[in-house]
Amino acid sequence: MKTAFFKALGVASFDEKIFICYQSNENKPDEFNVDYSKDGKEFIHLSGSAHIETASGNIPIQNLSFFRFTKTQDVYNIYYLSEFEGRDYLEHATSLDFVLWRNVNRLFPITEPATQIPYYEEEGKEVIFFGGRSLNIGLSENGNVWNIKKIEMPEGRFTIGAVKEGKEGPLLIYFQNTSHEGHNHYSVSTVLLDKEDPTKVLWKTDKAVWYQPQEWINQKVEPVGIVDFAGTFISYWERPGEGVYCVTHNDLEKYANEKSNLPHAELIRNVGNPILLPRPGKIWESKQVFNAAAVYHNDSVHLLYRAVGDHDTSVLGYAVSRDGFGIDERSEKPAYVPRASFEHSLIGKKNKTGSSPFESGGGGYGGIEDPRITKIDDNFYLTYVAFDGSSPPRIALSYISVKNFEDKNWNKWSDPVLISPPGVVDKNACILPEKIDGKYVIFHRIYPDILIDMVDSLDFDGESNWLKGQLRIHPRPDYWDSNKVGMGPPPIKTKDGWLAIYQAVGFQDNSRYKIGAMLLDIEDPSKVLYRCSHPILEPETYYENGGFKAGVVYPCGAVVIENTLIVYYGGSDTYLAAATADLDQFLDELMFDNSPHLDPITLGATVKFNAEINQIV
């Protein structure tokens, strides 16, 4: 019985086709498969006996990796790494039929994956592009010995994917990886080089155009290669034990030619911000009004906002806006107050008793913090952070009938019940407005992740039936949301998926809360389809920096009115503000951003992957 084995070697695009080379246990040790495709996803088997000849015989394929291809007239070229005595060397081979290859030479001293632009020269010398700790070019007069020059880019860990000759110079598409918790995390970026001096950068993407998706975090992933297919770049990735996937990257050459940043989703602040201010004459909201839950109901936006007054206890106020911005009605008394001991045990006291390692997020001595509201059937469900001033903050749940909500019968809220386990700081809870596979979906946060629970019922007993954190959405290493992430408002259902607005903090800017967006799969909201590479809003204005806590924009509510997305957020834990976007444009820009869909490809040869043994059979 043969040992199960699969290895993707490389991809190429010629003659309106995409080729993929790979080896499996069906091949002889010195042979590999070549398949081709007209769409980049469905491949047809071409040959199972492709091989590379040398003067001493065929090369064992298991020692080869990172195939990169070019074509000059009728000759195909392959540049590949060949392992010898524990080291990789760059080799060059040629073919007339893409099946029978003959080794030509070794490119000394290059030891990284590399590729060329046919007939492209610098100072009359042949040029090759490769990565490593830096992006580099090699210059050679004979194709054997190369003089290395660094491209003017910060150091990192780069692998060349593809290069294309543009109007102003070479356009380089490359993989970059960083190590996190023992795993490589890949992204794709692009840079435009000067035609006259390709070590100089004319333009580069301000952030990666693609980042390893949520479901691949802390998983083994290998980049196979990138092709330019009819003006569109497609990258290919191998998941050992699962298969090969492709990602389409649109319009990269267009933005390189324009030297413009890639589009990304963003929110525009309401010109009338802040929309709510503290009221010094009201003892319960004299200091802070912020972090509002929001729901669009009966042609108006209803806001339940967090308020802190003279007693330093968080309660919830109520306000109504017909257009989503101007306040048409505002309650004279709180709409929701602490009623249980786990919400606040120090009501009316000015000072904490004893000491506690836990603090109220947003100031005060605890109470009802950071609400979210969801309408399900005939009830409005309220989730919030309950804090008693000393124990770890936990998630509480209450509900009120739609009729009582409309009539403002605030004494009709159900008794609050804790739904997160004791002894754990758990925040940022919200409920999806629709069941998925017959289950309610609850998002919450235990540092540093967004957690997701699928539950049969919202009838928690408050004693033993706790949220468990069945699924997770993680922060992203080396991104603006690298430290911690938390769900904002309940995700909004759109034609493209569940739009989730979230708040996050990055290690590189650890004191500032920013707002992001992601699109979740409509049938599986634990699956992130798209996620913004930039914040969609970050603290910049006086009301986002001049309050109780500077540098905070914190979303708890969002609605859509006539295709306008309105996000309600707390500014510096003191004011309530709003920001907007055209929903269709926002979704288009979010989907353009750096996490395009992963499409599994179908190979032409019979290959059955077995994820459990991380091989094929």
C-alpha positions in Angstrom: 0.0 0.0 0.0 1.3 3.4 -1.0 1.8 6.1 1.7 -0.9 8.7 1.3 0.6 12.0 0.1 -0.4 15.2 -1.7 1.7 18.3 -2.5 0.7 21.3 -4.5 3.7 22.6 -6.5 2.6 25.7 -8.4 0.2 27.4 -10.8 0.6 29.2 -14.1 -1.6 31.0 -16.7 -1.0 30.7 -20.4 -3.1 30.6 -23.5 -6.4 31.5 -21.7 -5.9 28.6 -19.3 -4.7 28.1 -15.8 -2.4 25.2 -15.0 -1.8 23.6 -11.6 1.0 21.2 -10.9 0.9 18.8 -7.9 2.1 15.4 -6.8 0.1 12.7 -5.1 0.6 9.0 -4.2 -0.6 8.1 -7.7 2.6 9.5 -9.2 6.0 8.0 -9.4 8.5 9.7 -7.1 10.0 11.6 -10.1 6.7 12.6 -11.7 3.9 15.1 -11.0 0.4 15.9 -12.3 -0.5 18.8 -14.6 -4.2 19.9 -14.8 -5.7 22.8 -16.6 -8.8 24.9 -16.3 -10.6 27.6 -18.2 -12.2 29.2 -15.1 -9.5 28.6 -12.5 -11.8 26.3 -10.4 -12.7 23.2 -12.3 -9.6 21.5 -13.6 -9.2 18.8 -16.3 -6.4 16.3 -16.1 -3.6 16.8 -18.7 -0.8 14.5 -17.6 0.3 12.4 -14.7 3.9 11.9 -15.9 5.3 15.4 -16.0 8.9 15.4 -14.9 12.1 17.4 -14.8 15.2 15.8 -16.5 18.8 16.4 -15.6 22.0 14.9 -17.1 21.9 12.3 -14.3 18.2 11.4 -14.5 14.8 12.8 -13.4 14.6 14.9 -10.2 12.7 13.4 -7.3 9.7 15.7 -7.0 9.4 15.5 -3.2 12.5 17.7 -2.9 11.0 20.5 -5.0 8.6 23.3 -4.2 7.4 26.8 -5.2 7.1 26.4 -8.9 6.9 29.8 -10.7 6.3 29.9 -14.5 7.0 32.3 -17.4 6.8 31.9 -21.2 9.1 33.3 -23.8 7.9 32.7 -27.3 7.1 29.0 -27.5 9.3 28.0 -24.5 7.9 27.5 -21.0 10.2 28.4 -18.1 9.9 27.1 -14.5 11.8 28.5 -11.5 11.6 26.2 -8.5 13.3 25.5 -5.2 15.3 22.3 -5.0 16.4 20.9 -1.6 19.9 19.6 -1.4 21.7 18.6 1.8 19.2 20.6 3.9 19.3 23.8 1.9 17.0 25.2 -0.8 18.5 26.3 -4.1 16.7 28.1 -7.0 16.8 26.1 -10.2 15.6 26.9 -13.8 14.1 24.4 -16.3 12.4 24.7 -19.7 9.7 22.9 -21.6 8.0 23.0 -25.0 4.8 21.1 -23.9 4.5 21.9 -20.1 5.0 18.2 -19.4 8.6 17.3 -20.2 11.0 19.7 -18.5 14.8 19.9 -18.8 16.9 21.5 -16.0 19.0 24.4 -17.3 20.9 25.9 -14.4 21.1 26.9 -10.8 20.6 30.6 -10.0 23.4 31.4 -7.5 23.1 32.6 -4.7 19.2 32.9 -4.7 17.5 30.5 -2.2 13.9 31.8 -2.3 11.0 31.4 -4.7 11.5 33.7 -7.7 10.0 34.7 -11.0 10.7 36.9 -14.0 9.0 39.2 -16.6 10.0 37.9 -20.0 12.5 40.1 -21.8 12.5 42.6 -19.0 16.0 44.0 -18.4 17.7 46.5 -16.1 21.0 48.1 -17.1 21.1 45.5 -20.0 21.0 42.7 -17.5 18.4 39.9 -16.9 16.2 40.6 -13.9 14.6 38.1 -11.5 12.3 39.0 -8.5 12.3 37.1 -5.2 11.6 37.5 -1.5 12.9 36.4 1.9 13.5 38.9 4.7 13.2 41.6 2.1 11.8 42.0 -1.4 14.7 41.8 -3.9 15.7 41.8 -7.5 18.6 39.9 -9.0 20.6 41.1 -12.0 22.7 38.8 -14.1 24.6 38.9 -17.4 24.7 35.1 -17.9 21.7 33.8 -15.9 23.9 31.8 -13.5 25.4 34.3 -11.1 23.2 37.1 -9.7 23.9 40.4 -8.2 21.3 41.0 -5.4 19.6 44.4 -4.7 17.0 45.1 -2.1 13.7 46.8 -3.0 13.1 49.8 -0.9 10.5 48.2 1.5 10.5 47.5 5.2 11.7 44.1 6.1 9.3 41.2 6.8 8.9 37.7 5.5 8.0 37.7 1.8 7.3 35.1 -0.8 6.9 36.1 -4.5 3.6 35.2 -6.0 3.6 36.8 -9.4 5.0 39.8 -11.3 3.5 41.7 -14.3 5.0 44.4 -16.5 2.9 47.5 -16.1 3.0 50.9 -17.9 5.2 52.5 -15.3 7.1 49.4 -14.1 6.8 45.9 -12.6 3.7 45.2 -10.5 4.7 42.7 -7.9 2.1 40.5 -6.0 3.5 38.8 -3.0 2.7 36.8 0.1 3.7 38.0 3.5 3.6 35.9 6.6 3.9 36.5 10.3 4.2 34.0 13.1 1.5 33.8 15.8 1.1 31.1 18.4 3.4 28.9 16.4 1.5 29.2 13.1 2.2 31.2 10.0 -0.5 33.8 9.1 -0.5 34.8 5.5 -1.6 37.9 3.7 -1.4 39.1 0.0 -0.1 42.6 -0.9 1.1 44.3 -4.0 3.7 47.0 -4.9 4.4 48.9 -8.1 8.1 49.4 -8.9 9.8 52.0 -11.0 10.6 50.9 -14.6 13.9 52.8 -14.6 15.0 51.5 -11.2 12.9 48.5 -9.9 14.4 48.9 -6.4 12.3 52.1 -6.0 8.6 51.9 -5.0 6.1 54.0 -6.9 3.0 52.7 -5.1 2.0 50.0 -2.7 -1.2 48.9 -1.0 -1.6 50.6 2.3 -2.8 47.3 3.8 -2.9 43.8 2.6 -5.5 43.1 -0.1 -6.3 39.7 1.4 -5.7 38.2 4.8 -5.9 34.6 6.0 -9.6 34.1 6.9 -11.0 33.4 10.4 -11.5 29.7 9.8 -7.9 29.3 8.9 -6.5 31.1 12.0 -4.0 28.8 13.7 -4.3 26.3 10.9 -1.5 25.1 8.6 -1.8 26.9 5.2 0.6 27.0 2.3 0.6 29.5 -0.5 0.7 27.7 -3.9 1.1 30.7 -6.2 -0.6 33.6 -8.0 -1.6 33.9 -11.6 -2.7 36.8 -13.8 -5.7 35.4 -15.6 -7.2 37.8 -18.2 -6.2 40.8 -16.1 -7.4 39.4 -12.8 -5.0 38.0 -10.1 -6.0 34.7 -8.5 -4.1 33.3 -5.6 -4.1 29.6 -4.7 -3.7 28.0 -1.3 -3.2 24.5 0.0 -4.9 23.3 3.2 -3.2 20.0 4.0 -5.8 17.4 4.5 -8.5 19.5 2.9 -7.5 20.6 -0.6 -6.6 23.6 -2.7 -8.6 26.9 -2.6 -8.5 30.0 -4.8 -9.1 33.6 -4.1 -9.9 36.2 -6.8 -8.3 39.7 -6.3 -10.1 42.3 -8.4 -8.8 45.5 -9.9 -5.4 45.5 -8.4 -3.7 46.7 -11.6 -6.3 49.5 -11.9 -5.5 50.9 -8.5 -1.8 50.5 -9.1 -2.1 52.5 -12.3 -4.1 55.2 -10.5 -1.7 55.0 -7.5 -4.8 55.2 -5.3 -5.6 53.4 -2.1 -7.9 50.4 -2.4 -11.5 51.2 -1.5 -12.6 50.2 2.0 -15.8 50.6 3.9 -16.2 53.6 6.2 -18.8 55.5 8.2 -19.4 59.3 7.9 -20.2 61.2 11.1 -23.5 62.9 11.4 -22.9 66.7 11.2 -25.2 67.2 14.2 -23.1 65.1 16.5 -23.3 64.5 19.4 -27.0 63.7 19.2 -27.4 63.3 23.0 -25.6 65.2 25.8 -25.7 64.8 29.5 -28.4 66.8 31.3 -27.0 68.5 34.4 -30.4 69.0 35.8 -31.2 65.3 35.8 -29.7 63.5 38.7 -29.6 60.1 36.9 -28.0 61.4 33.6 -26.0 64.5 34.7 -22.5 63.1 33.8 -22.6 60.7 30.8 -25.1 59.6 28.1 -23.6 57.1 25.7 -23.6 53.5 24.3 -27.2 53.2 23.1 -29.1 50.1 21.9 -31.2 51.0 18.9 -34.2 49.5 17.1 -36.2 50.8 14.2 -39.9 50.3 14.9 -43.1 52.0 13.8 -41.2 54.4 11.5 -38.9 55.7 14.4 -35.6 54.8 15.9 -35.9 53.9 19.6 -32.8 54.3 21.7 -32.0 52.8 25.1 -28.9 54.6 26.1 -26.6 54.2 29.1 -26.7 57.1 31.5 -24.6 57.9 34.6 -25.5 60.7 37.0 -24.8 62.0 40.5 -25.0 58.5 42.1 -22.4 57.1 39.6 -24.7 54.2 38.8 -25.4 53.2 35.2 -29.1 53.2 34.2 -30.8 53.2 30.8 -32.6 56.3 29.4 -35.0 56.3 26.4 -35.1 58.5 23.4 -36.9 58.5 20.0 -35.8 59.9 16.7 -38.1 59.9 13.6 -35.2 60.6 11.1 -32.5 58.7 13.1 -30.6 61.8 14.1 -32.7 64.5 15.7 -34.2 63.6 19.1 -38.0 64.0 19.1 -38.6 62.5 22.5 -36.5 61.9 25.6 -37.6 60.3 28.8 -37.6 62.3 32.1 -37.0 59.1 34.1 -34.9 56.0 33.4 -36.5 53.3 31.3 -34.4 50.5 33.0 -32.7 50.5 36.4 -30.8 48.0 38.5 -33.2 45.7 40.2 -31.1 42.7 41.2 -28.1 42.5 43.6 -25.8 41.3 40.7 -26.5 44.6 38.9 -25.6 47.0 41.8 -25.3 46.6 45.5 -24.1 50.1 46.2 -26.9 52.2 45.0 -26.8 55.7 46.4 -23.3 55.3 47.9 -20.6 57.6 46.8 -17.7 55.4 47.4 -16.8 51.8 46.9 -16.4 49.6 49.9 -13.4 47.3 50.0 -11.3 46.7 46.9 -12.0 44.9 43.6 -9.8 44.2 40.6 -12.8 44.9 38.4 -14.0 48.2 37.2 -17.1 49.5 35.4 -16.4 50.0 31.7 -17.3 53.6 31.2 -17.1 54.9 34.7 -19.3 54.8 37.8 -19.8 52.0 40.3 -21.6 49.6 38.2 -25.2 49.0 37.2 -26.7 48.5 33.7 -24.0 48.9 31.1 -23.7 48.8 27.3 -27.2 47.5 26.2 -28.2 45.8 23.0 -31.8 45.2 21.9 -33.3 42.7 19.5 -36.9 42.2 18.4 -37.9 38.6 18.2 -41.6 37.8 17.6 -43.7 39.7 20.1 -40.9 40.7 22.5 -37.9 43.0 22.7 -34.9 41.2 24.3 -32.4 43.3 26.1 -28.8 42.1 26.8 -26.4 44.2 28.9 -23.4 44.0 31.2 -24.5 43.6 34.9 -21.9 44.9 37.4 -22.3 44.9 41.2 -19.2 47.0 41.8 -17.0 44.1 43.0 -17.6 40.8 41.1 -16.6 40.1 37.5 -19.0 41.9 35.1 -21.5 39.4 33.6 -24.2 39.3 30.9 -27.8 39.8 31.9 -31.0 39.3 29.9 -34.4 40.8 30.2 -37.4 41.2 27.9 -40.5 43.3 27.4 -43.5 42.8 25.2 -43.7 44.9 22.0 -47.0 46.4 23.4 -45.5 47.4 26.7 -42.5 48.8 24.9 -44.7 50.9 22.7 -46.7 52.1 25.7 -43.5 52.7 27.7 -44.6 50.5 30.5 -41.1 50.3 31.8 -42.2 48.5 35.0 -43.1 45.5 32.7 -39.5 44.4 32.0 -39.1 40.8 33.0 -36.9 40.0 36.0 -33.2 40.1 34.8 -31.3 36.8 34.7 -27.6 36.2 34.4 -26.7 34.1 31.3 -22.9 34.1 31.5 -20.9 31.9 34.0 -19.7 33.3 37.4 -16.1 34.3 37.9 -15.6 35.3 34.2 -15.6 38.8 32.7 -18.1 38.5 29.9 -19.4 41.5 27.9 -20.7 42.7 24.5 -23.7 40.4 24.2 -26.3 40.6 21.5 -28.9 38.3 20.0 -29.3 37.6 16.3 -32.9 38.6 15.2 -33.5 35.3 13.5 -33.0 31.7 14.5 -30.4 29.6 12.6 -31.2 26.0 12.2 -33.9 26.4 14.9 -31.5 27.9 17.4 -31.0 31.4 18.8 -27.6 32.9 18.2 -26.0 34.9 21.0 -22.7 36.8 20.5 -20.6 37.8 23.5 -17.0 38.5 24.4 -14.5 36.9 26.8 -11.1 38.5 26.2 -9.9 38.6 23.5 -12.5 36.9 21.3 -16.0 37.3 20.1 -17.8 34.2 21.3 -20.9 32.7 19.7 -23.4 30.4 21.2 -26.3 28.5 19.5 -29.0 27.9 22.1 -32.4 26.2 22.0 -34.1 28.7 24.2 -33.8 32.2 25.7 -35.2 30.9 29.0 -32.1 30.9 31.1 -32.4 29.8 34.8 -29.7 32.1 36.1 -28.2 29.3 38.1 -26.5 26.7 35.9 -27.5 27.3 32.3 -24.7 29.5 31.1 -23.3 30.6 27.8 -20.4 28.3 26.8 -18.6 30.1 24.0 -19.1 27.3 21.4 -17.5 29.3 18.5 -15.1 32.1 18.2 -14.1 35.1 16.0 -10.5 36.1 16.9 -8.5 39.3 16.8 -6.1 39.4 13.8 -2.3 39.5 14.4 -0.6 42.6 13.0 -3.9 44.3 12.2 -5.7 47.2 13.8 -7.9 44.8 15.7 -5.0 42.6 17.0 -5.7 42.9 20.8 -9.4 42.3 21.4 -12.7 42.3 19.5 -16.3 42.6 20.7 -19.6 42.5 18.9 -21.4 45.8 18.7 -25.1 45.9 17.7 -27.0 42.8 16.7 -25.9 41.9 13.2 -28.2 43.2 10.4 -29.5 40.9 7.7 -28.6 42.0 4.2 -28.7 40.5 0.7 -25.0 39.6 1.1 -25.0 38.2 4.6 -25.2 39.4 8.2 -23.6 42.8 8.6 -21.8 42.8 11.9 -20.4 46.1 13.4 -17.8 45.5 16.0 -15.4 47.3 18.3 -11.8 46.5 18.7 -8.5 47.5 20.1 -5.0 46.8 18.6 -1.8 46.3 20.4 -0.2 49.0 18.3 -2.8 51.6 19.6 -3.8 50.0 22.9 -5.7 52.8 24.4 -8.0 53.5 21.5 -11.3 51.8 20.7 -12.2 51.7 17.0 -15.1 50.4 15.0 -14.9 47.7 12.3 -17.3 45.7 10.2 -17.5 42.1 8.9 -20.0 40.2 6.8 -21.1 36.8 8.2 -22.5 33.9 6.3 -26.3 34.1 6.2 -26.7 30.4 7.1 -23.7 30.1 9.4 -23.0 33.4 11.3 -19.9 32.0 12.8 -18.3 32.1 9.4 -16.7 35.4 8.4 -17.0 36.1 4.7 -15.4 39.5 4.6 -13.7 41.7 7.3 -12.5 45.2 7.0 -8.7 45.8 6.8 -9.2 49.4 8.2 -11.4 50.7 11.0 -14.6 52.1 9.6 -14.5 54.8 12.3 -11.8 55.8 14.8 -11.8 58.5 17.5 -10.8 61.8 16.0 -13.3 64.5 17.2 -13.6 66.4 20.5 -16.6 64.4 21.6 -14.6 61.2 20.9 -11.6 62.3 22.8 -12.7 65.0 25.3 -14.9 63.0 27.7 -14.6 60.6 30.6 -12.3 58.3 28.5 -10.4 59.7 25.6 -10.0 57.8 22.4 -13.2 55.7 22.4 -15.9 55.1 19.8 -18.1 52.3 21.0 -21.1 51.0 18.9 -24.1 49.3 20.6 -26.9 50.1 18.1 -27.5 50.2 14.4 -30.5 50.5 12.1 -31.2 50.8 8.3 -33.6 53.4 7.1 -34.2 53.6 3.3 -30.9 51.9 2.5 -29.0 54.2 4.9 -27.0 52.4 7.6 -26.9 54.4 10.9 -24.6 53.3 13.6 -25.0 54.7 17.1 -21.9 54.9 19.2 -20.6 56.3 22.5 -18.0 59.0 22.2 -15.3 59.0 24.9 -17.8 57.3 27.2 -19.7 60.6 27.6 -21.7 61.4 24.5 -24.0 59.6 22.1 -23.2 60.1 18.4 -24.3 58.7 15.0 -22.4 57.8 11.8 -23.9 56.7 8.4 -23.2 55.0 5.1 -25.1 54.1 2.0 -25.7 50.4 2.7 -25.2 49.1 -0.8 -22.0 51.0 -1.2 -20.8 50.0 2.2 -21.3 46.4 1.5 -19.6 46.6 -1.9 -16.6 48.3 -0.3 -16.5 45.8 2.5 -16.7 42.9 0.1 -13.9 44.4 -2.0 -11.8 44.7 1.1 -9.2 42.2 2.1 -11.1 38.9 2.7 -12.6 37.7 -0.6 -14.3 34.4 -0.9 -12.4 31.2 -0.8 -13.4 28.8 -3.5 -12.4 25.2 -3.4 -11.0 23.9 -6.7 -11.7 20.5 -8.3 -8.6 18.7 -9.5 -8.6 16.6 -12.7 -6.9 13.6 -11.2 -8.6 11.4 -8.6 -7.6 12.9 -5.3 -9.5 12.2 -2.1 -8.4 14.2 0.9 -8.6 12.9 4.4 -8.5 15.7 6.9 -8.2 13.5 9.9 -4.8 12.1 8.8 -3.8 15.3 7.2 -3.0 13.4 4.0 -4.9 11.9 1.0 -6.0 8.4 0.4 
